[in-house]
Amino acid sequence: MVTQTQIDIQKQTDELCINTIRTLSIDAVQQANSGHPGTPMSMAPVVYCLWQRFLRFDPNDAIWPNRDRFVLSIGHASMLLYSLLHLCEVKAVNAKYEQLGELSVPLEDIKRFRQLDSKCPGHPEYRWTSGVETTTGPLGQGVATSVGMAIAGQWMAQYFNRLGFEMFNYDVYALCGDGCMMEGVSSEAASLAGHLKLSNLCWIYDNNKITIEGHTEWAFSEDVATRFIGYGWNVTRVGDANDLEMLERAFKTFKNTPDKPTLIIVDSHIAYGAPNKQDNSAAHGEPLGEEEIKLAKRNYGWPENAKFLVPKGVREHFQSGIGKRGYELREAWMAKFNDYKVQYPELADQLYRMQHRQLPEHWDYNLPTFLPDAKGLAGRDASAKVLNAIAKNVPWLIGGSADLAPSTKTRLTFDEAGDFTAKNYGGRNFHFGIREHAMGSILNGMALTKVRPYGSGFLIFSDYMKPAIRLAALMEIPAIYIFTHDSIGVGEDGPTHQPVEQLASLRAIPGLITLRPADANEVVEAWRVIMQLQHSPTVLVLTRQALPTIDRSKYAPASGVQQGAYVLADVPDGKPDVLLIATGSEVFLCVNAYEQLLAEGINARVISMPSWELFEQQSQEYRDSVIPPTVTARVCVEQASTFGWGQYVGLNGDRIGMHTFGASAPLKELQNKFGFTPQKVVAAAKAQLVKLHPTKFRYIFDN
């Protein structure tokens, strides 16, 4: 029987730990003279209750596959998470999945919050700080990403679990605020989560009614509870963020809800305990100030002049709670995995490979080879064949479309593929609905759990996904984005659906690999590149219209795609006078121009350049061999904005591209209108030669 004395001691210990989280956060923000102290002060009891009493997480192994995930969607409150990671003594893991035996967040790094190279940057960053499950900061992205984590958890449970071997049953918790609730991406993601009945997903809504501008009454008055009930969520409420008993009851309600996600609405006071800043927007994005900190610490019963104080017993208390529980759960899981390897060796091998971003042996078995064909095949159709071949060999390659699979050709069509639904979490075809932004974030969440996800849509709608794609690049996760209808080739759909500036904007994202293959065999090679990437997201850009399949016995093999750009057609002596550089459908246009120039005795070279990023990764020697610095007569051709092409054609080179939006008309008419014809390329090449070598080439052309 628990005595009153024991209850009182427990309450004192709880309060001591909660106030340690608060004061570490306050002190770090003050020392940095930058940051957000308000939410850590108000939500410390919430995260303490979750981490200490419920979260299945081993601080000694932050990447244990069946751990519960905690996502701080309100990334501006990053010190809340850093304080937890420090007090729980979470250990660091490197990019090779090696345990380093050192703290993920040492106290010295908390003291250097928001400073260069600190493990405590302004917003949580995946890979940079072990224990951070996803990079957050742009509001709404965290909760949307958590939906992908929950989806992947359900899929992995269905695929890997066997009787007596429950290898995956983790839960996903996401802490969000009013800003996350206002962002549209969270609505898209919540709608899908409710539709899929993701019972392993719990969002905790910090309802403090304060944003940067002031009280939420300026812009936000909807009934959030009713909204989420409409989405199909279970909704419960905690009227006081400091009430640990009510918080515990709410988390138990989530654990006992078997058929829908849960939203816990927690009413709180931002900057709780600060007499002049509580419930004030001034605590949202600036330090409290030394005097206000002293007053707040006085309210907490804390030494007013103490800085970065971690009282004796606090770390030990966390070790006796989350540390002990996490260690035991992880050890039991590892023991079960060893037995699993004996009982189900093939599944165990797949699980290990998936978690380490490794491919199965013979993953590229039976990839198609396409014979020369003047009529050819659309990029999307070639990709469908390749995707289905690879997916048969890589069981965790899963994905779908934002309601466009019949157009993007991304459906897995073999018998055992199936559809992922609330009634079948084992399906490999996903239906994201018309929710491009959420799809991008959900793909990120899936990739963070180590499945290999892809999502598809029209290239024009990559604009809707850009925030998620950018975060994937920042996190270095290998999500796959497939975009079709890649140019004015969309034709009659007109300028609203004809991408012009999208390629340039995607190429501008550091760390993102963009591939625009020229024919069916380049599509094969593009997929070969994509599947071997471990730390880079990829955009695969494909045509709707058919592309001639290039005769590789006459021209160079498509394997050159792996270098990003390669010489497709050249003069016998390898000394061209003019370079024709293109991507995608425009490559064959350049091949036709090359043949005409060759017939006229002009030495031209055709360079297929499906990926700028891969090309830039090659040695200078290789790049110079493809684009010789001495050959300055250059023409690039792409049915998109010419922005960025100057680095390859130089100041004097000609760029045949789009300088306006498109138009609604059949493709051939658009090609003539905007100058995408062999004749235009030939004329541009000749003009280049005359301009740069007037004596030699004007005489030849005049005669």
C-alpha positions as CSV (number, residue, x, y, z in Angstrom):
1,M,0.0,0.0,0.0
2,V,1.3,3.4,-1.0
3,T,1.5,5.8,2.0
4,Q,0.8,9.5,2.0
5,T,4.4,10.2,2.6
6,Q,5.4,8.2,-0.5
7,I,2.7,10.1,-2.5
8,D,4.1,13.4,-1.3
9,I,7.7,12.5,-2.1
10,Q,6.5,11.4,-5.6
11,K,4.8,14.7,-6.1
12,Q,7.9,16.6,-5.0
13,T,10.1,14.6,-7.4
14,D,7.7,15.2,-10.2
15,E,7.6,18.9,-9.6
16,L,11.4,19.0,-9.3
17,C,11.9,17.3,-12.7
18,I,9.2,19.5,-14.3
19,N,10.8,22.7,-13.0
20,T,14.2,21.5,-14.1
21,I,12.9,21.2,-17.7
22,R,11.4,24.7,-17.4
23,T,14.5,26.4,-15.9
24,L,17.0,24.8,-18.3
25,S,14.8,26.1,-21.1
26,I,14.5,29.6,-19.6
27,D,18.3,29.8,-19.0
28,A,19.3,28.6,-22.4
29,V,17.0,31.1,-24.2
30,Q,18.2,33.9,-22.0
31,Q,21.9,33.1,-22.5
32,A,21.4,32.9,-26.3
33,N,19.3,36.1,-26.2
34,S,17.1,34.3,-28.7
35,G,14.4,31.7,-28.7
36,H,11.1,30.7,-27.3
37,P,10.8,30.2,-23.5
38,G,7.0,30.3,-23.2
39,T,6.0,26.8,-24.4
40,P,8.6,24.9,-22.5
41,M,7.4,26.6,-19.3
42,S,3.8,25.7,-19.9
43,M,4.2,22.2,-21.5
44,A,6.9,20.8,-19.3
45,P,4.4,18.8,-17.2
46,V,2.9,17.3,-20.4
47,V,6.1,16.0,-21.9
48,Y,7.3,14.9,-18.4
49,C,4.2,12.8,-18.0
50,L,4.5,11.4,-21.5
51,W,8.2,10.6,-21.4
52,Q,8.5,9.4,-17.8
53,R,5.3,7.3,-17.6
54,F,4.4,6.2,-21.2
55,L,7.0,6.7,-23.9
56,R,8.6,3.4,-25.0
57,F,12.0,4.8,-25.8
58,D,15.5,3.6,-24.8
59,P,17.8,6.5,-24.1
60,N,20.7,4.2,-24.8
61,D,19.5,3.3,-28.3
62,A,17.7,6.3,-29.9
63,I,17.1,4.4,-33.1
64,W,15.7,1.1,-31.8
65,P,13.2,0.2,-34.5
66,N,10.1,-0.3,-32.4
67,R,10.5,2.8,-30.2
68,D,7.6,5.2,-29.8
69,R,8.2,8.4,-31.8
70,F,7.9,11.8,-30.2
71,V,7.6,14.7,-32.7
72,L,7.9,18.3,-31.5
73,S,5.8,19.9,-34.2
74,I,6.1,23.3,-32.5
75,G,9.8,23.4,-33.3
76,H,10.3,26.9,-32.0
77,A,9.9,25.3,-28.5
78,S,13.0,23.3,-29.2
79,M,14.5,23.7,-25.7
80,L,11.6,21.6,-24.4
81,L,13.0,18.7,-26.3
82,Y,16.6,19.4,-25.7
83,S,16.0,19.5,-21.9
84,L,14.3,16.1,-22.1
85,L,17.1,14.6,-24.2
86,H,19.7,15.9,-21.7
87,L,17.9,14.8,-18.6
88,C,17.0,11.4,-20.0
89,E,20.7,11.0,-21.0
90,V,19.9,10.0,-24.5
91,K,23.0,8.7,-26.3
92,A,24.3,9.9,-29.6
93,V,24.2,7.8,-32.8
94,N,26.2,8.6,-36.0
95,A,25.2,8.3,-39.6
96,K,26.5,4.7,-39.7
97,Y,24.1,3.7,-37.0
98,E,26.9,3.4,-34.5
99,Q,26.4,4.2,-30.8
100,L,29.0,6.7,-29.8
101,G,28.7,6.3,-26.1
102,E,28.3,10.1,-25.5
103,L,25.4,12.3,-24.7
104,S,23.3,13.5,-27.6
105,V,22.8,16.8,-25.7
106,P,25.5,17.6,-23.2
107,L,24.8,20.4,-20.8
108,E,27.5,22.5,-22.5
109,D,25.5,22.4,-25.7
110,I,22.4,23.6,-23.9
111,K,24.5,26.5,-22.6
112,R,25.4,27.2,-26.2
113,F,21.8,27.0,-27.5
114,R,21.4,28.5,-31.0
115,Q,25.2,28.9,-31.3
116,L,27.4,27.6,-34.1
117,D,27.9,23.8,-34.0
118,S,25.8,23.3,-30.8
119,K,23.7,20.2,-30.7
120,C,20.9,22.5,-29.7
121,P,20.1,24.6,-32.9
122,G,17.2,27.0,-33.1
123,H,14.8,24.3,-34.3
124,P,15.2,20.5,-33.9
125,E,17.2,18.9,-36.7
126,Y,17.1,15.3,-37.6
127,R,20.5,13.7,-38.0
128,W,22.1,16.6,-36.2
129,T,20.8,15.7,-32.7
130,S,20.1,12.1,-31.8
131,G,16.6,11.7,-30.4
132,V,15.1,14.2,-32.8
133,E,12.8,12.2,-35.0
134,T,12.2,14.8,-37.6
135,T,13.3,18.3,-38.5
136,T,10.6,20.8,-37.4
137,G,10.1,24.5,-37.5
138,P,7.7,25.2,-40.4
139,L,4.4,24.8,-38.5
140,G,2.2,21.9,-39.4
141,Q,5.0,19.9,-40.9
142,G,5.7,17.9,-37.8
143,V,2.2,16.7,-37.2
144,A,1.8,15.9,-40.9
145,T,5.1,14.0,-40.9
146,S,3.9,12.1,-37.8
147,V,1.0,10.7,-39.9
148,G,3.6,9.1,-42.2
149,M,5.4,7.6,-39.2
150,A,2.1,6.1,-38.0
151,I,1.2,4.8,-41.5
152,A,4.6,3.1,-41.8
153,G,4.2,1.6,-38.4
154,Q,0.9,0.0,-39.4
155,W,2.3,-1.2,-42.7
156,M,5.4,-2.7,-41.0
157,A,3.3,-4.5,-38.4
158,Q,1.2,-6.0,-41.1
159,Y,4.2,-7.1,-43.1
160,F,6.6,-8.3,-40.5
161,N,4.6,-9.4,-37.5
162,R,3.9,-13.0,-37.0
163,L,2.2,-15.0,-34.2
164,G,4.3,-14.6,-31.1
165,F,6.5,-12.1,-32.9
166,E,5.1,-8.6,-32.6
167,M,8.1,-6.8,-34.1
168,F,6.3,-3.5,-34.7
169,N,3.6,-1.9,-32.5
170,Y,5.0,1.5,-31.7
171,D,2.9,4.7,-31.1
172,V,3.5,8.2,-32.5
173,Y,3.0,11.3,-30.4
174,A,3.2,14.8,-31.8
175,L,3.1,18.0,-29.7
176,C,1.5,20.9,-31.7
177,G,0.0,24.3,-31.1
178,D,-2.3,26.9,-32.5
179,G,0.0,27.6,-35.4
180,C,0.1,23.9,-36.4
181,M,-3.7,23.8,-36.2
182,M,-4.0,26.8,-38.5
183,E,-1.7,25.6,-41.2
184,G,-3.5,23.8,-44.0
185,V,-1.1,20.9,-44.2
186,S,-2.2,19.7,-40.7
187,S,-5.8,19.7,-41.9
188,E,-4.9,17.6,-44.9
189,A,-2.9,15.1,-42.8
190,A,-5.5,14.9,-40.0
191,S,-8.2,14.2,-42.5
192,L,-6.3,11.3,-44.0
193,A,-5.3,10.0,-40.6
194,G,-8.9,9.9,-39.5
195,H,-9.9,8.2,-42.7
196,L,-7.3,5.5,-42.2
197,K,-8.2,5.0,-38.5
198,L,-4.6,5.3,-37.3
199,S,-5.0,4.2,-33.7
200,N,-1.3,4.4,-33.1
201,L,-1.3,8.2,-33.6
202,C,-1.7,10.8,-30.8
203,W,-1.6,14.6,-31.3
204,I,-1.2,16.7,-28.2
205,Y,-2.6,20.2,-28.8
206,D,-1.2,23.0,-26.6
207,N,-4.2,25.2,-26.5
208,N,-2.7,28.4,-25.0
209,K,-4.5,30.8,-27.4
210,I,-1.4,32.9,-28.0
211,T,0.5,33.5,-31.3
212,I,3.2,36.0,-32.2
213,E,0.8,38.7,-33.0
214,G,-1.1,38.2,-29.8
215,H,-4.3,36.4,-28.7
216,T,-5.7,33.9,-31.2
217,E,-9.0,35.8,-31.3
218,W,-7.4,37.9,-34.0
219,A,-7.6,35.1,-36.5
220,F,-8.6,31.7,-35.0
221,S,-12.0,30.9,-33.4
222,E,-13.0,27.5,-34.8
223,D,-14.0,24.7,-32.6
224,V,-11.0,22.4,-32.9
225,A,-12.6,19.5,-31.0
226,T,-15.6,19.4,-33.3
227,R,-13.4,19.7,-36.3
228,F,-11.4,16.6,-35.3
229,I,-14.4,14.6,-34.4
230,G,-15.6,15.3,-37.9
231,Y,-12.3,13.9,-39.2
232,G,-13.0,10.7,-37.3
233,W,-10.6,11.3,-34.4
234,N,-11.2,10.5,-30.7
235,V,-10.9,13.8,-28.8
236,T,-10.3,14.2,-25.1
237,R,-9.4,17.3,-23.1
238,V,-7.2,18.2,-20.1
239,G,-8.3,21.5,-18.6
240,D,-5.0,22.2,-16.8
241,A,-1.5,21.4,-18.3
242,N,-0.2,21.0,-14.7
243,D,-2.6,18.2,-13.8
244,L,-0.5,15.1,-14.1
245,E,-3.4,12.8,-13.1
246,M,-5.6,14.1,-15.9
247,L,-2.7,14.0,-18.3
248,E,-2.1,10.4,-17.4
249,R,-5.8,9.6,-17.9
250,A,-5.7,11.2,-21.3
251,F,-2.7,9.1,-22.4
252,K,-4.4,6.0,-21.1
253,T,-7.5,6.9,-23.2
254,F,-5.3,7.1,-26.3
255,K,-3.7,3.7,-25.5
256,N,-7.2,2.2,-25.0
257,T,-8.7,3.6,-28.3
258,P,-8.3,0.8,-30.8
259,D,-10.0,2.2,-33.9
260,K,-9.0,5.9,-34.5
261,P,-6.3,8.5,-33.8
262,T,-6.5,10.6,-30.7
263,L,-6.3,14.4,-30.2
264,I,-5.6,15.5,-26.6
265,I,-6.5,19.2,-26.1
266,V,-4.4,20.6,-23.3
267,D,-5.4,24.0,-21.9
268,S,-2.2,25.8,-20.8
269,H,-0.8,29.2,-19.9
270,I,2.2,30.2,-22.1
271,A,5.2,31.2,-19.9
272,Y,3.5,29.6,-16.9
273,G,4.9,31.0,-13.6
274,A,6.3,34.3,-15.1
275,P,4.1,37.0,-13.4
276,N,4.5,39.6,-16.1
277,K,4.8,37.4,-19.2
278,Q,2.3,34.6,-18.6
279,D,-0.4,34.5,-21.2
280,N,1.5,37.2,-23.1
281,S,2.7,37.0,-26.7
282,A,6.0,38.6,-25.5
283,A,6.9,35.1,-24.2
284,H,6.5,33.6,-27.7
285,G,9.7,34.5,-29.3
286,E,12.0,36.4,-27.0
287,P,13.9,35.9,-23.7
288,L,12.0,36.7,-20.4
289,G,14.7,39.0,-19.1
290,E,16.8,38.5,-16.0
291,E,14.3,40.1,-13.6
292,E,11.4,38.2,-14.9
293,I,13.4,34.9,-14.7
294,K,14.1,35.5,-11.1
295,L,10.4,36.1,-10.4
296,A,9.4,32.9,-12.3
297,K,12.0,30.9,-10.5
298,R,10.7,32.2,-7.2
299,N,7.3,31.0,-8.1
300,Y,8.7,27.6,-8.9
301,G,10.5,27.5,-5.5
302,W,13.8,27.5,-7.4
303,P,17.1,29.2,-6.5
304,E,16.7,32.6,-8.2
305,N,20.4,33.1,-9.2
306,A,21.1,29.5,-10.2
307,K,21.8,29.0,-13.9
308,F,21.5,25.6,-15.7
309,L,20.8,23.9,-12.5
310,V,20.1,20.1,-12.6
311,P,19.4,19.1,-9.0
312,K,20.7,15.9,-7.6
313,G,18.3,13.0,-8.2
314,V,16.7,14.4,-11.4
315,R,18.7,12.4,-13.9
316,E,18.5,9.4,-11.7
317,H,14.7,9.7,-11.6
318,F,14.4,9.7,-15.3
319,Q,16.7,6.7,-15.5
320,S,14.4,4.8,-13.1
321,G,11.4,5.7,-15.3
322,I,11.9,6.0,-19.1
323,G,15.4,4.7,-18.8
324,K,14.5,1.4,-17.1
325,R,11.3,0.9,-19.1
326,G,13.0,1.6,-22.4
327,Y,16.0,-0.6,-21.7
328,E,13.8,-3.5,-20.7
329,L,11.5,-3.1,-23.8
330,R,14.5,-2.8,-26.1
331,E,16.3,-5.8,-24.6
332,A,13.1,-7.9,-24.9
333,W,12.7,-6.8,-28.5
334,M,16.3,-7.7,-29.4
335,A,15.9,-11.1,-27.8
336,K,12.7,-11.6,-29.8
337,F,14.5,-10.5,-33.0
338,N,17.2,-13.1,-32.4
339,D,14.4,-15.8,-32.2
340,Y,12.7,-14.2,-35.2
341,K,15.9,-14.6,-37.3
342,V,15.7,-18.4,-36.6
343,Q,12.0,-18.7,-37.3
344,Y,11.7,-16.3,-40.2
345,P,15.2,-15.7,-41.6
346,E,14.0,-14.1,-44.8
347,L,11.8,-11.6,-43.0
348,A,14.5,-10.9,-40.5
349,D,17.0,-10.2,-43.2
350,Q,14.6,-7.8,-44.9
351,L,13.9,-6.0,-41.6
352,Y,17.6,-5.5,-41.0
353,R,18.3,-4.3,-44.6
354,M,15.3,-2.0,-44.5
355,Q,16.4,-0.4,-41.2
356,H,19.9,0.1,-42.5
357,R,18.7,1.5,-45.9
358,Q,20.2,-1.5,-47.7
359,L,18.7,-3.2,-50.8
360,P,18.0,-6.9,-51.1
361,E,20.3,-8.9,-53.2
362,H,19.2,-9.0,-56.9
363,W,17.0,-6.0,-56.3
364,D,17.4,-5.0,-59.9
365,Y,16.6,-8.4,-61.3
366,N,14.4,-8.4,-64.4
367,L,14.6,-4.6,-65.1
368,P,13.3,-4.1,-68.6
369,T,15.4,-3.2,-71.6
370,F,13.7,-1.2,-74.3
371,L,14.5,-1.8,-78.0
372,P,14.9,1.1,-80.4
373,D,11.6,2.5,-81.4
374,A,10.8,5.6,-83.4
375,K,7.3,5.8,-81.9
376,G,8.7,5.0,-78.4
377,L,7.1,5.2,-75.0
378,A,6.0,7.9,-72.6
379,G,8.3,8.4,-69.7
380,R,5.5,7.6,-67.3
381,D,4.7,4.3,-69.0
382,A,8.4,3.3,-69.0
383,S,8.6,4.2,-65.3
384,A,5.5,2.1,-64.6
385,K,7.2,-1.0,-66.0
386,V,10.5,-0.3,-64.1
387,L,8.7,0.5,-60.8
388,N,6.7,-2.7,-60.9
389,A,9.8,-4.7,-61.6
390,I,11.7,-3.2,-58.7
391,A,8.8,-3.3,-56.3
392,K,8.6,-7.1,-56.7
393,N,12.2,-7.3,-55.5
394,V,12.0,-4.6,-52.7
395,P,9.0,-5.4,-50.6
396,W,9.2,-2.1,-48.6
397,L,9.1,0.1,-51.7
398,I,5.6,1.4,-51.2
399,G,3.7,4.5,-52.3
400,G,1.0,6.0,-54.4
401,S,-0.4,9.2,-55.7
402,A,-2.4,12.3,-54.8
403,D,-5.4,10.9,-56.7
404,L,-3.5,10.8,-60.0
405,A,-2.2,7.2,-60.3
406,P,-4.1,6.5,-63.6
407,S,-2.2,9.5,-65.0
408,T,1.2,9.1,-63.3
409,K,1.2,5.3,-63.8
410,T,2.5,4.7,-60.4
411,R,0.2,1.9,-59.3
412,L,1.7,-1.4,-58.4
413,T,-0.2,-3.9,-60.5
414,F,1.1,-7.3,-59.5
415,D,-1.4,-9.5,-57.7
416,E,0.0,-9.3,-54.2
417,A,0.5,-5.5,-54.1
418,G,-3.0,-4.6,-52.8
419,D,-4.3,-1.2,-51.5
420,F,-3.5,0.3,-48.1
421,T,-6.8,1.1,-46.4
422,A,-8.2,1.2,-42.9
423,K,-9.2,-2.5,-43.5
424,N,-5.9,-3.6,-45.0
425,Y,-2.7,-2.0,-43.6
426,G,-0.7,-4.5,-45.7
427,G,-1.4,-2.9,-49.1
428,R,1.4,-1.3,-51.0
429,N,-0.7,1.1,-53.1
430,F,-1.5,4.3,-51.2
431,H,-4.3,6.7,-51.9
432,F,-3.3,10.1,-50.5
433,G,-6.4,11.9,-51.9
434,I,-6.1,15.3,-53.4
435,R,-3.7,16.4,-50.7
436,E,-0.3,17.1,-52.3
437,H,1.2,19.0,-49.4
438,A,0.3,16.4,-46.8
439,M,1.4,13.6,-49.2
440,G,4.9,15.2,-49.3
441,S,5.1,15.4,-45.5
442,I,3.7,11.9,-45.0
443,L,6.3,10.5,-47.4
444,N,8.9,12.1,-45.2
445,G,7.5,10.4,-42.1
446,M,7.5,7.1,-43.9
447,A,11.1,7.5,-45.0
448,L,12.1,8.4,-41.5
449,T,10.9,5.0,-40.3
450,K,13.0,3.4,-43.1
451,V,10.5,2.1,-45.5
452,R,11.1,3.4,-49.0
453,P,8.2,5.6,-50.0
454,Y,7.2,7.3,-53.3
455,G,4.5,9.7,-54.1
456,S,3.4,11.0,-57.4
457,G,1.5,13.9,-59.1
458,F,1.9,16.4,-61.9
459,L,5.0,18.5,-62.0
460,I,3.0,21.7,-61.8
461,F,1.8,20.5,-58.4
462,S,5.3,20.1,-57.0
463,D,4.7,23.7,-55.9
464,Y,2.2,22.4,-53.4
465,M,4.8,19.9,-52.1
466,K,7.8,22.2,-52.0
467,P,8.0,22.7,-48.2
468,A,8.0,18.9,-47.6
469,I,10.5,18.3,-50.4
470,R,12.8,21.0,-48.9
471,L,12.7,19.4,-45.5
472,A,13.5,15.9,-47.0
473,A,16.6,17.4,-48.5
474,L,17.5,19.1,-45.3
475,M,17.1,15.8,-43.4
476,E,18.9,13.8,-46.1
477,I,16.2,11.1,-46.3
478,P,15.6,9.2,-49.6
479,A,12.0,9.9,-50.3
480,I,11.0,9.6,-53.9
481,Y,8.8,12.1,-55.7
482,I,7.5,11.1,-59.1
483,F,6.2,14.0,-61.3
484,T,4.7,13.5,-64.7
485,H,3.2,15.9,-67.3
486,D,6.6,17.6,-67.3
487,S,6.4,20.4,-69.8
488,I,4.3,22.2,-72.3
489,G,3.8,18.7,-73.6
490,V,0.7,18.8,-71.4
491,G,-0.8,20.6,-74.5
492,E,-4.4,21.5,-74.4
493,D,-4.5,21.7,-70.5
494,G,-2.9,25.1,-71.0
495,P,-0.6,27.3,-68.9
496,T,-2.2,26.5,-65.5
497,H,-1.0,22.9,-65.9
498,Q,2.2,23.5,-68.0
499,P,5.2,23.6,-65.7
500,V,7.7,26.3,-66.6
501,E,9.6,27.4,-63.5
502,Q,9.3,24.2,-61.5
503,L,12.4,22.4,-62.7
504,A,14.5,25.5,-61.8
505,S,13.0,25.8,-58.4
506,L,13.6,22.1,-57.6
507,R,17.2,22.2,-58.8
508,A,17.7,25.1,-56.4
509,I,17.1,22.9,-53.4
510,P,20.5,21.8,-51.9
511,G,20.8,18.0,-51.6
512,L,17.8,17.2,-53.8
513,I,18.5,15.0,-56.9
514,T,16.4,15.9,-59.9
515,L,16.3,13.5,-62.9
516,R,14.6,14.1,-66.2
517,P,15.3,11.1,-68.4
518,A,15.3,11.3,-72.3
519,D,13.8,7.9,-73.2
520,A,12.7,4.6,-71.7
521,N,16.2,3.3,-71.2
522,E,17.2,6.5,-69.4
523,V,14.2,5.9,-67.2
524,V,15.6,2.5,-66.3
525,E,18.9,4.0,-65.4
526,A,17.3,6.8,-63.4
527,W,15.5,4.3,-61.2
528,R,18.8,2.4,-60.8
529,V,20.3,5.6,-59.4
530,I,17.3,6.4,-57.2
531,M,17.2,3.0,-55.5
532,Q,20.8,3.2,-54.5
533,L,20.6,6.6,-52.8
534,Q,20.6,6.4,-49.0
535,H,20.7,10.1,-48.0
536,S,19.2,12.0,-50.9
537,P,15.6,12.6,-51.8
538,T,14.9,12.4,-55.5
539,V,12.5,14.0,-58.0
540,L,11.9,11.9,-61.1
541,V,10.4,14.0,-63.9
542,L,8.6,12.1,-66.6
543,T,6.7,12.9,-69.8
544,R,3.0,12.3,-70.6
545,Q,3.8,12.0,-74.4
546,A,5.6,9.2,-76.1
547,L,9.4,9.6,-76.5
548,P,11.4,7.8,-79.3
549,T,13.5,5.0,-77.8
550,I,17.0,5.9,-78.8
551,D,19.1,3.3,-80.7
552,R,21.8,2.6,-78.3
553,S,23.8,0.6,-80.9
554,K,24.3,3.9,-82.7
555,Y,24.4,6.3,-79.8
556,A,26.0,6.0,-76.3
557,P,24.4,3.6,-73.7
558,A,21.9,5.0,-71.2
559,S,24.2,4.0,-68.3
560,G,25.7,7.5,-68.6
561,V,22.7,8.7,-66.6
562,Q,24.6,7.7,-63.4
563,Q,27.0,10.5,-64.1
564,G,24.2,13.1,-64.5
565,A,25.3,14.0,-68.0
566,Y,27.0,12.1,-70.8
567,V,28.0,12.4,-74.5
568,L,25.1,10.8,-76.4
569,A,26.3,11.6,-79.9
570,D,29.6,12.9,-81.1
571,V,31.9,13.4,-84.1
572,P,34.4,10.6,-84.9
573,D,37.4,12.5,-83.7
574,G,35.7,13.7,-80.5
575,K,36.4,17.3,-81.3
576,P,33.1,19.1,-81.7
577,D,32.6,22.7,-82.8
578,V,29.3,23.1,-81.1
579,L,27.6,21.5,-78.1
580,L,23.9,20.7,-78.0
581,I,22.8,20.1,-74.4
582,A,19.3,18.9,-73.4
583,T,17.2,17.0,-70.9
584,G,14.1,14.8,-71.3
585,S,12.0,15.0,-74.5
586,E,14.3,17.7,-75.9
587,V,17.3,15.3,-76.2
588,F,15.9,13.5,-79.2
589,L,15.2,17.0,-80.7
590,C,18.9,17.7,-80.4
591,V,19.7,14.3,-82.0
592,N,17.7,15.2,-85.0
593,A,19.5,18.6,-85.2
594,Y,22.8,16.8,-84.8
595,E,22.1,14.6,-87.8
596,Q,21.2,17.6,-89.9
597,L,24.4,19.5,-88.8
598,L,26.5,16.4,-89.5
599,A,25.0,16.1,-93.0
600,E,26.1,19.7,-93.5
601,G,29.7,18.9,-92.4
602,I,29.3,20.7,-89.0
603,N,30.9,18.9,-86.0
604,A,28.3,18.8,-83.3
605,R,28.0,16.9,-80.0
606,V,24.8,15.9,-78.2
607,I,24.9,15.9,-74.4
608,S,22.0,14.3,-72.5
609,M,21.9,15.9,-69.1
610,P,19.2,14.3,-67.0
611,S,20.6,15.5,-63.7
612,W,22.5,18.6,-63.0
613,E,23.1,17.5,-59.4
614,L,24.7,14.2,-60.3
615,F,26.8,15.8,-62.9
616,E,28.1,18.3,-60.4
617,Q,29.2,15.4,-58.2
618,Q,31.6,14.1,-60.9
619,S,35.3,14.9,-61.1
620,Q,36.3,18.1,-62.9
621,E,38.1,15.8,-65.4
622,Y,34.9,14.0,-66.3
623,R,32.8,17.2,-66.5
624,D,35.4,18.7,-68.8
625,S,35.4,15.6,-71.0
626,V,31.6,16.0,-71.5
627,I,31.5,19.8,-71.8
628,P,35.0,20.8,-73.0
629,P,35.9,24.3,-71.8
630,T,37.5,25.0,-75.2
631,V,34.2,24.5,-77.0
632,T,32.3,27.7,-76.3
633,A,29.7,27.4,-79.0
634,R,26.8,25.9,-77.0
635,V,23.0,25.5,-77.2
636,C,20.9,24.2,-74.4
637,V,17.3,23.1,-75.1
638,E,14.6,22.5,-72.4
639,Q,10.9,23.1,-72.4
640,A,11.2,25.0,-69.2
641,S,12.6,28.2,-67.8
642,T,16.2,28.9,-68.9
643,F,17.1,30.0,-65.4
644,G,20.3,28.4,-64.3
645,W,21.4,27.1,-67.8
646,G,24.0,29.9,-68.0
647,Q,26.4,27.8,-65.9
648,Y,26.6,25.3,-68.7
649,V,26.3,27.3,-71.9
650,G,28.2,30.4,-70.6
651,L,27.4,34.0,-71.2
652,N,27.6,33.6,-75.0
653,G,25.6,30.4,-75.3
654,D,22.1,30.2,-76.6
655,R,19.3,28.9,-74.5
656,I,16.1,27.6,-76.1
657,G,13.5,27.4,-73.4
658,M,10.4,29.0,-72.0
659,H,10.4,32.8,-71.3
660,T,6.7,33.0,-70.7
661,F,3.9,30.8,-69.5
662,G,2.6,28.2,-72.0
663,A,-0.6,28.2,-74.0
664,S,-3.6,25.9,-74.6
665,A,-3.1,24.0,-77.9
666,P,-2.0,20.6,-79.3
667,L,1.7,19.8,-78.6
668,K,3.0,20.2,-82.1
669,E,1.5,23.7,-82.4
670,L,3.1,24.6,-79.0
671,Q,6.5,23.3,-80.1
672,N,6.3,25.4,-83.2
673,K,5.1,28.5,-81.3
674,F,7.8,28.3,-78.7
675,G,10.6,27.2,-81.0
676,F,11.2,23.5,-80.0
677,T,12.0,22.2,-83.5
678,P,15.1,20.7,-85.0
679,Q,15.3,23.6,-87.4
680,K,15.4,26.1,-84.5
681,V,18.2,24.1,-82.8
682,V,20.2,23.9,-86.1
683,A,19.7,27.7,-86.6
684,A,20.8,28.4,-83.1
685,A,23.9,26.2,-83.5
686,K,24.9,27.9,-86.7
687,A,24.4,31.3,-85.2
688,Q,26.7,30.3,-82.3
689,L,29.4,29.3,-84.7
690,V,29.1,32.4,-86.8
691,K,29.2,34.6,-83.7
692,L,32.2,32.9,-82.1
693,H,34.1,31.9,-85.3
694,P,33.0,34.4,-87.9
695,T,35.8,34.0,-90.3
696,K,35.5,30.2,-90.6
697,F,31.8,29.6,-90.4
698,R,30.3,32.6,-92.2
699,Y,32.2,31.6,-95.3
700,I,31.0,28.0,-95.0
701,F,27.4,28.9,-94.5
702,D,27.4,31.6,-97.2
703,N,28.6,28.9,-99.6
